Amino acid sequence: MKSDLEIAQEAKLKPVVEIAKKIGLDEDDIELYGKYKAKIKLEVLEKLKDRPNGKYIDVTATTPTPLGEGKTVINIGLTQALAKIGKNVISTLREPSMGPVFGIKGGAAGGGYAQVVPMEDINLHFTGDIHAVGVANNLLAAMIDNQIFHPRFKRKNLLNIDPDSITWRRVVDLNDSASTNVDLGTKARFETEGYPRDTGFDITVASEVMAILSLANDLKDLRQKLGKIIVAKNKEGKPVTAEDLKAAGAMCVVMKEAIKPNLVQTVDNVPCIMHAGPFANIAIGNNSIIADRIALKLADYVVTESGFAADCGAEKFLDIKCRASGLKPDCIVLNTTIRSLKMHGGGYEFPPGKTPPKEVMFGENVEAVRKGCLNLAKHIENMNKFGVPTVVCINRFTPDTDAEVEAVIEEAKKAGAEACVPVTVHADGGDGGIELAKAVVEACDKPNNFKFLYPDEATIREKIETLAKEIYGADGVEFSELAEEKMKLYTEWGLDKLPICMAKTHLSISHDPSKLGAPSGYMFPVRDIRPSAGAGFLYPLAGEMRTMPGMPSHPASENVDIDKTGKTLGLF
């Protein structure tokens, strides 16, 4: 089979103006970024406000291997399959971060014959949204230090900021673990006196600014949310915000184009609205509310995607994004693979940064697959707690045997899935997902009793304990002394009504990446809790969670090059 890049470069794209017309947008509704990319103007929301919403479908997954299990491939393949059975459908996706693109996992534009194009543009700089997020984030960081250090203030800190309490970090959109912790100083500005402090870098897609872009309902809401960002405490113990620093206005100006969703297409010329790109293990992990709201007015079916497994992105989609937007899902599609279930069943080990041999990952092992279905069953149970019909799909690889696939279908139905359908959309495009599309349409028409996992009124402790027990399978929560102090502080600040965005490993339902399957009988450790008051949630840190990923020993960037004609080589 051809590489993803070869397929993307051979795809026959239609001008984005034609794609826009297909979903009812005219040239005045979009802003062109070349021939095949466009931004959708926010005025479209007002134009479409009286239209009913289409069906809302979220694609999530079981706990993945470090390679990922193809959620984006399933999202795009399902979208193409729905189009093939005559449905008016739009895919909504997050924008790729160049961290994974140049790391181990790859991009976020799908793959094979289920991908979004122009793939190279999308996976690299696209329309500059992630760059805008990084600049806005780092502008705020610079203004914090400026407030403390600038000589025109005669070195007087006008907001009385406690430098040791500053939590706002700089960002870069790469896996650059060497910059995780740095000593920041301005000694050169004052020749003999410096103002050093410990800080560091996060990856841009983990920034609160990115989460705000994902959760903002419009430009006014974006401006208000940016102003609510808490960056530090003053010496009286009160929060210092971006509004206090007079930074939010400039940050919003930097992002005034980035808030507009991007319109592209699949290799089958099916519309895709791609916008925002937060990670799901250390951020909210979902595309923007604005993109989904526009798509739901333009299409009868909207297929979105939540990052990593259902305990990460899908839970945050349901408890945070749907809470913030007022939108209600009609169906959950839970993607799995034989190779991931085999790993969870003890069929092979996948050490960090080392890909196991293919014969180990893909050799038939029905027993390990059945044991691994404990992980699948737990995710089905978790999704059913939200009252939304769940359809399981198996992203089938060529070496997967019929016996292994049948075992998963049997276990999925036993665990409460509405249906379980193998798909081959990577190799066959939309044709490989027709049965899944039919199952999803059927599930969307079933009764829906959507509900949140916890109420706004629950305490911070109660919300975290609910997640730990109901979603992660823990017996309880061990709060560090620091976490206890933070819960008390945030309650005093009036942040206790916010939902929880857990920062934890994506390689296990628990906090510990070595705990495979469906862990239980353990205590879930919360070592710190940080505020994302602008985005509208609190995020606890569970276990040894890092907000800046690292590269493997042989990162994907080693394979990327360009030929003498300017053609990209080696990008997937």
C-alpha positions, -999 to +999 in steps of 0.1 A: +000+000+000+012+035-007+023+057+021+000+083+037+020+111+021+019+095-014-019+090-011-023+126+001-002+140-027-021+121-053-055+130-040-076+151-064-086+181-043-115+203-051-112+241-046-123+249-010-149+273-025-166+242-039-164+224-006-180+254+011-208+255-014-215+218-008-224+227+029-243+259+021-216+285+025-209+311-001-177+330-008-186+358+016-188+333+045-151+322+041-116+337+039-093+319+016-059+306+027-048+295-008-068+273-030-076+244-006-079+260+028-102+286+042-114+301+075-151+303+082-162+337+094-179+338+128-209+357+114-220+324+100-233+314+134-257+343+134-268+335+098-275+299+107-290+304+142-325+293+134-315+260+118-319+228+138-288+209+149-277+177+132-268+145+150-236+148+172-212+118+172-180+116+192-152+091+182-131+079+211-110+048+219-099+021+243-065+027+260-040+029+231-005+017+225+021+045+222+015+044+184-022+054+188-050+033+174-064+054+146-092+075+161-087+102+134-087+075+107-120+062+121-134+097+123-126+105+087-135+070+074-168+071+092-175+106+078-167+093+043-189+063+048-218+084+060-215+104+028-215+073+007-248+062+022-263+095+013-259+115+045-251+152+047-221+150+070-191+171+083-161+159+102-148+182+129-112+176+141-084+191+162-054+207+145-021+186+147+007+196+170+042+194+155+053+176+188+037+143+177+044+150+140+081+150+146+080+126+176+067+090+175+029+091+171+026+109+138+002+136+127-035+142+132-049+142+097-057+105+095-040+081+072-043+059+042-075+065+023-091+081+054-073+113+057-078+151+055-059+171+029-038+191+021-021+168+046+014+184+046+000+219+053-023+206+080+004+187+099+030+215+097+019+252+100-016+250+086-032+285+090-010+296+119-035+290+147-012+271+170+015+297+164-010+324+175-018+304+207+019+302+215+025+339+209-005+348+230+007+325+258+043+338+257+031+375+255+014+369+288+045+353+303+066+383+291+042+408+307+043+389+340+081+393+341+078+428+329+055+437+357+080+425+382+113+435+366+109+466+345+131+495+356+105+522+348+087+509+379+119+515+398+118+478+404+086+481+423+061+453+417+028+473+413+005+443+415+025+430+445+030+397+427+047+370+447+074+358+422+075+324+439+038+319+432+039+324+394+025+294+376+023+306+341+049+290+318+061+296+283+053+272+255+068+258+223+050+235+198+076+207+198+085+177+220+114+195+238+118+179+272+151+196+278+132+229+283+107+215+308+125+232+337+146+263+332+161+290+354+148+323+341+167+354+348+170+390+336+205+397+349+217+411+316+191+439+318+204+452+351+241+443+348+247+434+384+213+425+398+192+396+384+158+384+393+161+346+386+132+322+392+125+286+383+100+281+355+099+261+323+082+253+290+051+233+282+040+221+248+018+247+231-012+224+228-012+220+266-015+257+272-046+271+289-048+295+259-053+265+236-080+252+260-097+286+259-097+286+221-113+251+222-140+262+247-148+298+236-183+303+222-175+335+203-149+364+201-164+382+231-163+350+252-127+344+241-118+379+254-135+373+287-119+339+292-084+352+285-089+379+311-098+353+337-065+334+334-048+332+368-010+335+366+001+339+402-009+351+437-001+385+452+015+387+486-019+389+502-028+355+487-052+368+461-052+357+425-035+378+398-051+375+364-043+384+328-068+412+331-049+426+361-018+426+340-037+443+311-026+415+288-059+399+278-067+425+251-034+421+233-037+383+236-071+384+220-059+406+192-032+380+185-059+354+183-086+372+164-080+352+133-072+319+151-107+318+166-121+313+131-125+276+122-106+261+092-124+244+063-106+216+045-116+183+029-110+145+030-094+126+002-130+119-010-138+156-009-161+154+021-160+186+042-139+188+074-138+217+098-106+216+117-100+239+147-080+240+180-057+213+191-054+207+229-038+174+241-061+150+260-038+137+287-027+171+299-055+193+284-091+190+273-084+171+241-112+183+219-117+205+189-135+238+193-170+244+204-173+270+176-164+245+149-190+220+162-217+246+165-212+257+129-210+221+116-242+211+135-261+239+117-247+229+083-249+191+084-273+163+094-245+144+110-213+158+126-185+134+135-160+148+161-132+132+179-118+132+215-081+126+221-066+095+235-088+070+253-124+074+266-111+080+301-092+110+288-107+129+259-142+115+258-148+121+295-136+157+291-158+160+260-189+149+280-182+166+313-164+198+302-171+206+265-207+196+265-212+214+298-196+246+284-214+244+251-249+231+260-245+205+232-256+169+237-241+139+219-263+113+201-237+085+199-203+075+211-180+055+187-155+036+207-125+026+185-102-003+194-076-025+177-066-061+181-030-050+188-040-028+217-062-054+233-035-080+228-011-057+247-036-052+275-041-089+277-004-096+283+004-107+248+034-085+245+051-055+262+055-020+247+084-002+265+085+036+262+102+046+230+107+010+217+083-004+191+079-042+195+085-065+165+055-067+141+053-105+146+048-099+183+021-073+179+003-090+150+008-128+156-026-145+165-033-147+202-070-150+208-065-156+245-046-124+250-072-105+230-100-118+252-081-109+284-074-074+269-111-070+264-114-061+301-100-027+290-127-025+263-155-035+287-144-009+312-146+019+286-180+007+274-192+007+310-178+043+315-195+056+284-228+040+293-227+060+326-233+091+305-265+077+290-253+079+254-255+048+230-221+034+224-210+017+192-177-002+191-156-003+160-125-024+154-099-007+133-088-038+115-052-044+104-044-069+076-028-095+100-058-095+124-074-129+122-111-137+120-110-155+154-095-124+171-121-101+156-150-124+165-137-126+201-138-088+203-173-086+188-186-111+214-170-094+243-181-059+232-218-070+230-215-088+263-202-055+279-232-035+266-222-020+233-250-012+208-230-029+181-194-039+173-183-035+137-148-041+121-137-015+096-110-012+069-112+025+062-075+030+062-072+007+031-106+012+016-117+047+025-154+052+031-163+018+015-145+001+044-169+018+069-203+013+055-215-011+081-202+012+109-220+041+093-253+022+093-248+012+129-241+048+139-272+061+122-293+035+140-277+043+173-283+081+168-321+073+165-322+055+198-334+070+231-307+093+247-305+100+284-274+121+284-262+132+318-230+145+334-210+124+358-211+150+386-230+182+393-215+217+394-224+219+430-202+190+441-170+200+460-136+198+443-128+167+464-161+150+455-156+156+417-121+142+418-132+112+438-161+106+415-137+105+385-112+082+403-138+057+414-163+058+385-140+062+355-105+051+366-116+022+388-098+033+419-109+026+455-103+062+465-079+092+462-047+101+480-044+138+480-010+153+487-006+180+513-002+205+484-034+193+467-053+197+500-040+233+503-050+240+467-086+226+472-090+249+502-075+279+483-096+274+451-128+271+472-120+304+488-114+319+454-148+307+442-134+281+417-150+251+434-179+250+409-157+244+379-154+209+363-123+188+365-098+182+337-075+154+349-039+154+338-028+118+338-012+092+316-030+082+284-014+047+285-036+034+313-071+040+327-052+046+360-025+071+367+002+045+362+012+036+326+023+001+337-013-008+349-029-023+318-063-037+313-089-025+338-070-016+369-089-017+402-082-019+440-057+009+441-056+045+454-055+073+428-027+099+437-033+136+432-001+155+438-012+190+427-042+209+414-038+239+391-064+264+380-075+270+344-100+297+355-100+312+320-108+279+303-133+271+330-118+241+348-094+229+374-067+204+364-053+180+390-020+162+382-021+125+389+011+105+393+043+116+374+025+136+347+046+158+324+033+188+305+062+187+280+066+154+261+100+141+250+112+126+217+119+088+212+155+077+204+147+078+167+121+106+162+100+108+130+117+141+122+148+120+112+129+107+081+116+141+069+133+159+040+126+178+009+136+171-027+150+196-053+115+204-066+103+213-031+083+181-026+081+169+010+095+134+017+092+110+046+062+127+063+043+095+073 
